[in-house]
């Protein structure tokens, strides 16, 4: 199995975080879409484990999720 260099991984994740689609990220980085999707799942799972380990017993009084709600609302009808 080939391993993507860390700088290309950062470029791919950076493009996705900035709102680029998988196909546009594919064109920008010359990386196959399946590879991009596997990387995205892998990074998401690692983020989930970090959040599960680190974010415990928080005493949050207010949680602001307006940006994610806008994203969900926008993509709800797709």
DABELMO-V107516 format. One record per pair of residues at least 24 apart in sequence whose ideal C-beta (glycine too) atoms are under 8 Angstrom apart, sorted by the first residue. I is the first residue (numbers start at 1). J is the second residue. D is the distance in whole Angstrom. If there is no record, write none. Layout:
# DABELMO-V107516
<<I;J;D> <I;J;D>>
This chain:
# DABELMO-V107516
<<4;31;7> <4;35;7> <4;39;7> <9;39;6> <12;36;6> <12;39;6> <13;39;7> <13;40;8> <13;43;6> <16;40;6>>
